[in-house]
Amino acid sequence: MRDVLLIALFAFLGAAAAGLLGALALRVLRHRSVLVSLTVVAVVSVAAMLAGTLAVARAMFLSSHDLTVVTTVCAMAAVVSLATALLLGRWVVARSNALTVAARSFGEGGSFAAPGGGSTAELSALGRELAATSEKLARSRERERALDASRRELVAWISHDLRTPLAGLRAMAEALEDGVAEDPPRYFRQIRTEVDRLNSMVGDLFELSRIHAGALPLSPSRMSVYDLVGDALAGAGPLAREHGVRLVGDAVAEVPVEVDGKEMTRVLGNLLVNAIRHTPADGTVAVAARRGTGGEDGEGDTVVLTVTDGCGGIPEDDLARVFDTGWRGSRARTPPAGAGLGLAIVRGIVEAHAGRAAVRNVPGGCRFEVVLPAAR
């Protein structure tokens, strides 16, 4: 037993010496190619075996013939190990270089395509992650282009909508100043109306800028959807009577949600105002609320609010753009339609509440849906 322990000790000391030298070499060459590192590892493995063998051979006083045989065996193992390490290293380096070239084109604004051929599991995983990141960036660039186009369209429409009332305000102010206004009180009422409309547009722009900047302050509290809908219907009642539109809110369940009451009231108000303005006289705008079944956890984890109008429907090509900033459709270029920010604000507020907004056509009109997480 003592002889075995001595052999193990001498073998360990010889191998440890080779291992320390190999570790030092790896540290010095740590910034070099993986091919160099693999070669060093192969050399260290064979050198550790040879050093341990030689240390044991000297301690045991082996004959020169036996020592030559052992050395020859270690030398052959070293040749095979080095050849294998070189082949493996060249293959890994080639795959790494191909991945580098693909990533370079990805970084220059193009799309990433993983290089063909086999690769190690780590390089394959890296290629898949880069491909997934490329898809995300492509979608982000597409959204950025769409946002940029909508911003340009919004600036054009806002400029148009501001120029008209400002010109009217200037004309009325000049008429009052020159004393040629036949009915000054009517002019004052008209000025007040135009100023209120301009103030509303500026408020919408400010709200939308906070949404886009992610700076919309929310103070969520638990409340009933029934109360939210009731407040929104009361606020939209005068406008509905002015347009001769009936408001219906009978199918509203008392489902609890945790939302910012002020912002969510604005969402419902914008949807109702939009529905009333596009519904002909004697038409109906219906509001409903129910517990949804579209979540990942099963039934009852969402609340679905719907506003259905009688606008006659939205062209299929325009459905995807309804919530875009500044979109007002081909028939909404008249001033009462506003700046086209109401529905964009709706989507921004709903998404800030971890919900989603959608629209689809129904017989005789369209239905706007707001899906919110139900209160736990």
DRENDO-1510 file (C-alpha; in Angstrom, 1 decimal, always signed):
<recs>
REC; n; res; u; v; w
REC; 1; MET; +0.0; +0.0; +0.0 .
REC; 2; ARG; +2.9; +2.3; +0.8 .
REC; 3; ASP; +4.4; +1.8; -2.7 .
REC; 4; VAL; +1.1; +2.6; -4.3 .
REC; 5; LEU; +0.9; +5.8; -2.4 .
REC; 6; LEU; +4.4; +6.8; -3.3 .
REC; 7; ILE; +3.6; +6.1; -7.0 .
REC; 8; ALA; +0.5; +8.3; -6.8 .
REC; 9; LEU; +2.5; +11.1; -5.1 .
REC; 10; PHE; +5.3; +11.1; -7.7 .
REC; 11; ALA; +2.8; +10.9; -10.6 .
REC; 12; PHE; +0.8; +13.8; -9.0 .
REC; 13; LEU; +3.8; +16.0; -8.5 .
REC; 14; GLY; +5.0; +15.5; -12.1 .
REC; 15; ALA; +1.6; +16.1; -13.6 .
REC; 16; ALA; +1.0; +19.2; -11.3 .
REC; 17; ALA; +4.2; +20.7; -12.5 .
REC; 18; ALA; +3.1; +20.3; -16.1 .
REC; 19; GLY; -0.3; +21.6; -15.2 .
REC; 20; LEU; +1.1; +24.8; -13.6 .
REC; 21; LEU; +3.2; +25.5; -16.6 .
REC; 22; GLY; +0.1; +25.0; -18.8 .
REC; 23; ALA; -2.0; +27.3; -16.7 .
REC; 24; LEU; +0.7; +30.0; -16.9 .
REC; 25; ALA; +0.8; +29.5; -20.7 .
REC; 26; LEU; -3.0; +29.8; -21.0 .
REC; 27; ARG; -2.9; +33.0; -18.9 .
REC; 28; VAL; -0.3; +34.6; -21.1 .
REC; 29; LEU; -2.1; +33.5; -24.3 .
REC; 30; ARG; -5.7; +34.2; -23.1 .
REC; 31; HIS; -6.2; +36.9; -25.7 .
REC; 32; ARG; -5.2; +34.7; -28.6 .
REC; 33; SER; -7.3; +32.5; -30.8 .
REC; 34; VAL; -9.2; +29.5; -29.4 .
REC; 35; LEU; -7.0; +27.3; -31.7 .
REC; 36; VAL; -3.9; +28.3; -29.6 .
REC; 37; SER; -5.8; +27.6; -26.4 .
REC; 38; LEU; -6.9; +24.1; -27.6 .
REC; 39; THR; -3.3; +23.3; -28.6 .
REC; 40; VAL; -2.0; +24.4; -25.2 .
REC; 41; VAL; -4.6; +22.2; -23.5 .
REC; 42; ALA; -3.6; +19.2; -25.6 .
REC; 43; VAL; +0.1; +19.7; -24.9 .
REC; 44; VAL; -0.5; +20.1; -21.2 .
REC; 45; SER; -2.6; +16.9; -21.1 .
REC; 46; VAL; +0.2; +14.8; -22.7 .
REC; 47; ALA; +2.9; +16.6; -20.8 .
REC; 48; ALA; +1.2; +16.0; -17.5 .
REC; 49; MET; +1.0; +12.3; -18.3 .
REC; 50; LEU; +4.6; +12.1; -19.5 .
REC; 51; ALA; +5.9; +14.1; -16.5 .
REC; 52; GLY; +4.0; +11.8; -14.1 .
REC; 53; THR; +5.3; +8.7; -15.9 .
REC; 54; LEU; +8.9; +9.9; -15.9 .
REC; 55; ALA; +8.7; +10.8; -12.2 .
REC; 56; VAL; +7.4; +7.4; -11.3 .
REC; 57; ALA; +10.0; +5.7; -13.6 .
REC; 58; ARG; +12.9; +7.4; -11.9 .
REC; 59; ALA; +11.5; +6.6; -8.4 .
REC; 60; MET; +11.1; +2.9; -9.4 .
REC; 61; PHE; +14.5; +2.7; -11.2 .
REC; 62; LEU; +12.9; +1.3; -14.4 .
REC; 63; SER; +15.2; +0.0; -17.1 .
REC; 64; SER; +16.1; +2.2; -20.0 .
REC; 65; HIS; +14.3; -0.1; -22.4 .
REC; 66; ASP; +11.0; +0.2; -20.4 .
REC; 67; LEU; +11.4; +3.9; -20.1 .
REC; 68; THR; +11.9; +4.2; -23.9 .
REC; 69; VAL; +8.8; +2.2; -24.5 .
REC; 70; VAL; +6.8; +4.4; -22.2 .
REC; 71; THR; +8.2; +7.6; -23.7 .
REC; 72; THR; +7.4; +6.4; -27.2 .
REC; 73; VAL; +3.8; +5.7; -26.2 .
REC; 74; CYS; +3.4; +9.1; -24.7 .
REC; 75; ALA; +5.0; +10.7; -27.8 .
REC; 76; MET; +2.5; +9.0; -30.1 .
REC; 77; ALA; -0.4; +10.1; -27.8 .
REC; 78; ALA; +1.0; +13.6; -28.0 .
REC; 79; VAL; +1.0; +13.6; -31.9 .
REC; 80; VAL; -2.6; +12.3; -32.0 .
REC; 81; SER; -3.7; +14.8; -29.3 .
REC; 82; LEU; -2.1; +17.8; -31.1 .
REC; 83; ALA; -3.6; +16.8; -34.5 .
REC; 84; THR; -7.0; +16.5; -33.0 .
REC; 85; ALA; -6.7; +19.8; -31.1 .
REC; 86; LEU; -5.5; +21.5; -34.3 .
REC; 87; LEU; -8.4; +20.1; -36.4 .
REC; 88; LEU; -11.0; +21.0; -33.7 .
REC; 89; GLY; -9.5; +24.4; -33.2 .
REC; 90; ARG; -9.5; +25.2; -37.0 .
REC; 91; TRP; -13.2; +24.1; -37.2 .
REC; 92; VAL; -14.2; +26.2; -34.2 .
REC; 93; VAL; -12.3; +29.2; -35.5 .
REC; 94; ALA; -13.9; +28.9; -39.0 .
REC; 95; ARG; -17.4; +28.8; -37.4 .
REC; 96; SER; -16.6; +31.7; -35.2 .
REC; 97; ASN; -15.3; +33.7; -38.2 .
REC; 98; ALA; -18.5; +32.9; -40.2 .
REC; 99; LEU; -20.6; +34.0; -37.2 .
REC; 100; THR; -18.5; +37.2; -36.9 .
REC; 101; VAL; -19.1; +38.1; -40.6 .
REC; 102; ALA; -22.8; +37.5; -40.2 .
REC; 103; ALA; -22.9; +39.6; -37.1 .
REC; 104; ARG; -21.0; +42.4; -38.8 .
REC; 105; SER; -23.7; +42.7; -41.5 .
REC; 106; PHE; -26.3; +42.6; -38.8 .
REC; 107; GLY; -24.7; +45.5; -37.0 .
REC; 108; GLU; -24.5; +47.6; -40.2 .
REC; 109; GLY; -28.3; +47.7; -40.4 .
REC; 110; GLY; -29.0; +44.5; -42.3 .
REC; 111; SER; -30.7; +41.4; -41.1 .
REC; 112; PHE; -28.9; +38.5; -39.5 .
REC; 113; ALA; -28.8; +35.0; -41.0 .
REC; 114; ALA; -27.0; +32.3; -39.1 .
REC; 115; PRO; -24.1; +30.7; -41.1 .
REC; 116; GLY; -24.8; +27.3; -42.5 .
REC; 117; GLY; -23.0; +24.1; -41.6 .
REC; 118; GLY; -22.5; +22.4; -38.2 .
REC; 119; SER; -21.3; +24.2; -35.2 .
REC; 120; THR; -20.8; +23.8; -31.5 .
REC; 121; ALA; -23.9; +24.0; -29.2 .
REC; 122; GLU; -22.7; +27.3; -27.8 .
REC; 123; LEU; -22.1; +28.9; -31.2 .
REC; 124; SER; -25.5; +27.5; -32.4 .
REC; 125; ALA; -27.2; +29.0; -29.4 .
REC; 126; LEU; -25.5; +32.4; -30.0 .
REC; 127; GLY; -26.6; +32.3; -33.6 .
REC; 128; ARG; -30.2; +31.6; -32.6 .
REC; 129; GLU; -30.1; +34.5; -30.1 .
REC; 130; LEU; -28.7; +36.9; -32.8 .
REC; 131; ALA; -31.3; +35.8; -35.3 .
REC; 132; ALA; -34.1; +36.4; -32.7 .
REC; 133; THR; -32.5; +39.8; -31.9 .
REC; 134; SER; -32.4; +40.6; -35.6 .
REC; 135; GLU; -36.1; +39.9; -35.9 .
REC; 136; LYS; -36.9; +42.1; -32.9 .
REC; 137; LEU; -34.8; +44.9; -34.3 .
REC; 138; ALA; -36.5; +44.5; -37.7 .
REC; 139; ARG; -39.9; +44.9; -36.1 .
REC; 140; SER; -38.6; +47.9; -34.1 .
REC; 141; ARG; -37.3; +49.6; -37.2 .
REC; 142; GLU; -40.7; +48.9; -38.9 .
REC; 143; ARG; -42.5; +50.4; -36.0 .
REC; 144; GLU; -40.1; +53.4; -36.0 .
REC; 145; ARG; -40.8; +54.0; -39.7 .
REC; 146; ALA; -44.5; +53.8; -39.1 .
REC; 147; LEU; -44.3; +56.2; -36.1 .
REC; 148; ASP; -42.1; +58.6; -38.1 .
REC; 149; ALA; -44.7; +58.6; -41.0 .
REC; 150; SER; -47.5; +59.1; -38.6 .
REC; 151; ARG; -45.7; +62.0; -36.9 .
REC; 152; ARG; -45.1; +63.7; -40.3 .
REC; 153; GLU; -48.8; +63.2; -41.1 .
REC; 154; LEU; -49.8; +64.5; -37.7 .
REC; 155; VAL; -47.7; +67.6; -38.1 .
REC; 156; ALA; -49.3; +68.3; -41.5 .
REC; 157; TRP; -52.8; +67.8; -40.1 .
REC; 158; ILE; -52.2; +69.8; -36.9 .
REC; 159; SER; -50.7; +72.6; -39.0 .
REC; 160; HIS; -53.9; +72.6; -41.2 .
REC; 161; ASP; -56.2; +72.4; -38.2 .
REC; 162; LEU; -54.4; +75.2; -36.3 .
REC; 163; ARG; -54.2; +77.5; -39.3 .
REC; 164; THR; -57.9; +77.6; -40.0 .
REC; 165; PRO; -59.1; +78.6; -36.5 .
REC; 166; LEU; -56.2; +81.0; -36.0 .
REC; 167; ALA; -57.1; +82.7; -39.2 .
REC; 168; GLY; -60.8; +82.9; -38.0 .
REC; 169; LEU; -59.7; +84.2; -34.6 .
REC; 170; ARG; -57.6; +86.9; -36.2 .
REC; 171; ALA; -60.4; +88.0; -38.6 .
REC; 172; MET; -62.9; +88.2; -35.7 .
REC; 173; ALA; -60.4; +90.1; -33.5 .
REC; 174; GLU; -59.8; +92.6; -36.3 .
REC; 175; ALA; -63.5; +93.0; -36.9 .
REC; 176; LEU; -64.1; +93.7; -33.2 .
REC; 177; GLU; -61.1; +96.1; -33.1 .
REC; 178; ASP; -62.3; +98.1; -36.1 .
REC; 179; GLY; -65.9; +98.2; -34.8 .
REC; 180; VAL; -67.4; +96.6; -37.9 .
REC; 181; ALA; -68.8; +93.5; -36.1 .
REC; 182; GLU; -72.6; +93.6; -36.4 .
REC; 183; ASP; -73.1; +91.2; -33.5 .
REC; 184; PRO; -70.2; +91.4; -31.0 .
REC; 185; PRO; -71.6; +88.9; -28.5 .
REC; 186; ARG; -71.8; +86.3; -31.2 .
REC; 187; TYR; -68.2; +87.0; -32.2 .
REC; 188; PHE; -67.2; +86.5; -28.5 .
REC; 189; ARG; -69.0; +83.2; -28.3 .
REC; 190; GLN; -67.3; +82.0; -31.5 .
REC; 191; ILE; -63.9; +83.1; -30.2 .
REC; 192; ARG; -64.5; +81.2; -27.0 .
REC; 193; THR; -65.5; +78.1; -28.9 .
REC; 194; GLU; -62.4; +78.2; -31.1 .
REC; 195; VAL; -60.2; +78.8; -28.1 .
REC; 196; ASP; -61.7; +75.9; -26.3 .
REC; 197; ARG; -61.1; +73.7; -29.3 .
REC; 198; LEU; -57.5; +74.8; -29.6 .
REC; 199; ASN; -57.0; +74.2; -25.9 .
REC; 200; SER; -58.4; +70.7; -26.3 .
REC; 201; MET; -56.0; +70.0; -29.2 .
REC; 202; VAL; -53.0; +71.2; -27.2 .
REC; 203; GLY; -54.1; +69.1; -24.2 .
REC; 204; ASP; -54.3; +66.0; -26.4 .
REC; 205; LEU; -50.8; +66.7; -27.8 .
REC; 206; PHE; -49.4; +67.0; -24.3 .
REC; 207; GLU; -51.1; +63.8; -23.2 .
REC; 208; LEU; -49.8; +61.9; -26.2 .
REC; 209; SER; -46.3; +63.2; -25.7 .
REC; 210; ARG; -46.3; +61.9; -22.1 .
REC; 211; ILE; -47.6; +58.5; -23.4 .
REC; 212; HIS; -44.9; +58.2; -26.0 .
REC; 213; ALA; -42.2; +59.2; -23.5 .
REC; 214; GLY; -43.4; +56.6; -21.0 .
REC; 215; ALA; -44.0; +59.3; -18.5 .
REC; 216; LEU; -47.8; +58.9; -18.0 .
REC; 217; PRO; -48.4; +59.0; -14.2 .
REC; 218; LEU; -50.9; +56.4; -13.1 .
REC; 219; SER; -52.6; +56.0; -9.7 .
REC; 220; PRO; -54.3; +52.6; -9.9 .
REC; 221; SER; -57.1; +51.8; -7.5 .
REC; 222; ARG; -59.7; +49.0; -7.3 .
REC; 223; MET; -63.1; +50.0; -8.7 .
REC; 224; SER; -66.1; +48.6; -10.5 .
REC; 225; VAL; -66.4; +48.8; -14.3 .
REC; 226; TYR; -70.0; +49.6; -13.8 .
REC; 227; ASP; -69.1; +52.9; -12.1 .
REC; 228; LEU; -66.5; +53.7; -14.8 .
REC; 229; VAL; -69.1; +53.2; -17.6 .
REC; 230; GLY; -71.7; +55.1; -15.7 .
REC; 231; ASP; -69.5; +58.2; -15.3 .
REC; 232; ALA; -68.5; +58.0; -19.0 .
REC; 233; LEU; -72.1; +57.8; -20.2 .
REC; 234; ALA; -73.1; +60.7; -18.0 .
REC; 235; GLY; -70.3; +62.8; -19.5 .
REC; 236; ALA; -71.1; +61.9; -23.1 .
REC; 237; GLY; -74.9; +62.3; -22.6 .
REC; 238; PRO; -75.1; +66.0; -23.7 .
REC; 239; LEU; -73.2; +65.3; -26.9 .
REC; 240; ALA; -75.4; +62.3; -27.7 .
REC; 241; ARG; -78.5; +64.4; -27.3 .
REC; 242; GLU; -77.1; +67.1; -29.5 .
REC; 243; HIS; -76.5; +64.6; -32.3 .
REC; 244; GLY; -79.7; +62.7; -31.7 .
REC; 245; VAL; -77.9; +59.5; -30.8 .
REC; 246; ARG; -79.1; +57.0; -28.2 .
REC; 247; LEU; -76.6; +55.8; -25.5 .
REC; 248; VAL; -77.2; +52.3; -24.2 .
REC; 249; GLY; -75.3; +50.8; -21.3 .
REC; 250; ASP; -77.5; +47.9; -20.1 .
REC; 251; ALA; -75.0; +45.1; -20.6 .
REC; 252; VAL; -72.4; +46.2; -18.1 .
REC; 253; ALA; -71.3; +43.7; -15.5 .
REC; 254; GLU; -70.1; +44.8; -12.1 .
REC; 255; VAL; -66.5; +43.5; -12.6 .
REC; 256; PRO; -63.7; +44.8; -10.5 .
REC; 257; VAL; -60.6; +46.3; -12.2 .
REC; 258; GLU; -57.5; +48.1; -10.8 .
REC; 259; VAL; -57.0; +51.1; -13.0 .
REC; 260; ASP; -56.4; +54.9; -12.8 .
REC; 261; GLY; -60.0; +56.1; -12.8 .
REC; 262; LYS; -59.3; +59.5; -14.3 .
REC; 263; GLU; -57.3; +58.0; -17.3 .
REC; 264; MET; -59.7; +55.2; -17.9 .
REC; 265; THR; -62.6; +57.6; -17.9 .
REC; 266; ARG; -60.8; +59.5; -20.6 .
REC; 267; VAL; -60.4; +56.3; -22.6 .
REC; 268; LEU; -64.2; +55.6; -22.4 .
REC; 269; GLY; -65.0; +59.2; -23.1 .
REC; 270; ASN; -62.8; +59.3; -26.2 .
REC; 271; LEU; -64.4; +56.1; -27.5 .
REC; 272; LEU; -67.9; +57.4; -26.8 .
REC; 273; VAL; -67.2; +60.8; -28.4 .
REC; 274; ASN; -65.8; +59.1; -31.5 .
REC; 275; ALA; -68.7; +56.7; -31.7 .
REC; 276; ILE; -71.3; +59.5; -31.3 .
REC; 277; ARG; -69.8; +61.7; -34.0 .
REC; 278; HIS; -69.7; +58.9; -36.5 .
REC; 279; THR; -73.2; +57.6; -35.8 .
REC; 280; PRO; -76.1; +59.1; -37.7 .
REC; 281; ALA; -79.0; +60.7; -36.0 .
REC; 282; ASP; -81.5; +58.2; -34.5 .
REC; 283; GLY; -78.6; +55.7; -34.3 .
REC; 284; THR; -77.4; +53.9; -31.2 .
REC; 285; VAL; -74.1; +53.6; -29.4 .
REC; 286; ALA; -74.0; +50.7; -27.0 .
REC; 287; VAL; -71.5; +50.2; -24.2 .
REC; 288; ALA; -70.9; +46.7; -22.7 .
REC; 289; ALA; -68.5; +45.1; -20.2 .
REC; 290; ARG; -68.0; +41.5; -19.3 .
REC; 291; ARG; -65.4; +39.2; -17.8 .
REC; 292; GLY; -63.1; +37.9; -20.5 .
REC; 293; THR; -61.6; +34.5; -21.2 .
REC; 294; GLY; -58.6; +35.5; -23.3 .
REC; 295; GLY; -55.8; +35.4; -20.7 .
REC; 296; GLU; -53.1; +32.8; -20.2 .
REC; 297; ASP; -54.4; +31.7; -16.7 .
REC; 298; GLY; -57.9; +30.7; -17.9 .
REC; 299; GLU; -61.3; +32.1; -17.7 .
REC; 300; GLY; -62.0; +35.3; -15.7 .
REC; 301; ASP; -58.6; +37.0; -15.7 .
REC; 302; THR; -59.5; +39.9; -18.1 .
REC; 303; VAL; -62.2; +42.5; -18.4 .
REC; 304; VAL; -63.5; +43.4; -21.9 .
REC; 305; LEU; -65.1; +46.8; -22.5 .
REC; 306; THR; -66.8; +47.3; -25.8 .
REC; 307; VAL; -68.3; +50.4; -27.5 .
REC; 308; THR; -70.4; +49.6; -30.6 .
REC; 309; ASP; -71.5; +52.4; -33.0 .
REC; 310; GLY; -73.5; +52.7; -36.2 .
REC; 311; CYS; -70.9; +54.3; -38.4 .
REC; 312; GLY; -71.4; +51.8; -41.2 .
REC; 313; GLY; -68.1; +50.2; -40.7 .
REC; 314; ILE; -64.4; +51.0; -41.4 .
REC; 315; PRO; -62.7; +50.0; -44.6 .
REC; 316; GLU; -60.7; +46.8; -44.1 .
REC; 317; ASP; -57.5; +48.5; -45.3 .
REC; 318; ASP; -57.9; +51.2; -42.6 .
REC; 319; LEU; -58.6; +48.9; -39.6 .
REC; 320; ALA; -54.9; +48.5; -38.8 .
REC; 321; ARG; -54.4; +52.2; -38.8 .
REC; 322; VAL; -57.3; +53.3; -36.6 .
REC; 323; PHE; -55.1; +53.7; -33.5 .
REC; 324; ASP; -52.2; +55.4; -35.3 .
REC; 325; THR; -51.3; +58.9; -34.2 .
REC; 326; GLY; -53.0; +61.5; -36.4 .
REC; 327; TRP; -55.2; +59.0; -38.4 .
REC; 328; ARG; -58.6; +60.3; -39.2 .
REC; 329; GLY; -59.7; +58.4; -42.3 .
REC; 330; SER; -60.6; +59.8; -45.6 .
REC; 331; ARG; -64.0; +61.2; -44.5 .
REC; 332; ALA; -62.8; +62.9; -41.3 .
REC; 333; ARG; -61.0; +66.0; -42.6 .
REC; 334; THR; -63.6; +68.4; -41.1 .
REC; 335; PRO; -62.6; +70.4; -38.0 .
REC; 336; PRO; -65.1; +68.7; -35.6 .
REC; 337; ALA; -63.1; +65.5; -36.1 .
REC; 338; GLY; -60.2; +67.0; -34.1 .
REC; 339; ALA; -56.6; +66.3; -34.6 .
REC; 340; GLY; -56.9; +62.5; -34.8 .
REC; 341; LEU; -55.3; +62.0; -31.4 .
REC; 342; GLY; -58.2; +60.5; -29.4 .
REC; 343; LEU; -57.8; +56.9; -30.4 .
REC; 344; ALA; -54.0; +57.1; -30.2 .
REC; 345; ILE; -54.4; +58.3; -26.6 .
REC; 346; VAL; -56.9; +55.5; -26.0 .
REC; 347; ARG; -54.3; +52.9; -27.1 .
REC; 348; GLY; -51.5; +54.5; -25.1 .
REC; 349; ILE; -53.5; +54.7; -21.8 .
REC; 350; VAL; -54.8; +51.1; -22.2 .
REC; 351; GLU; -51.3; +49.7; -22.9 .
REC; 352; ALA; -50.0; +51.6; -19.9 .
REC; 353; HIS; -52.5; +49.6; -17.9 .
REC; 354; ALA; -51.0; +46.3; -19.4 .
REC; 355; GLY; -54.1; +46.0; -21.6 .
REC; 356; ARG; -54.8; +46.2; -25.3 .
REC; 357; ALA; -57.2; +48.0; -27.6 .
REC; 358; ALA; -58.7; +46.7; -30.8 .
REC; 359; VAL; -61.4; +47.4; -33.4 .
REC; 360; ARG; -63.4; +45.3; -35.7 .
REC; 361; ASN; -66.4; +45.7; -38.0 .
REC; 362; VAL; -69.9; +44.5; -37.0 .
REC; 363; PRO; -73.1; +44.7; -39.0 .
REC; 364; GLY; -74.0; +48.4; -39.4 .
REC; 365; GLY; -70.9; +49.8; -37.7 .
REC; 366; CYS; -67.8; +48.9; -35.8 .
REC; 367; ARG; -66.9; +47.7; -32.3 .
REC; 368; PHE; -64.0; +49.0; -30.2 .
REC; 369; GLU; -62.7; +46.6; -27.6 .
REC; 370; VAL; -60.6; +47.4; -24.5 .
REC; 371; VAL; -59.2; +44.4; -22.7 .
REC; 372; LEU; -57.8; +45.0; -19.2 .
REC; 373; PRO; -56.4; +42.7; -16.5 .
REC; 374; ALA; -59.1; +41.9; -14.0 .
REC; 375; ALA; -58.4; +42.8; -10.4 .
REC; 376; ARG; -57.0; +40.0; -8.3 .
</recs>
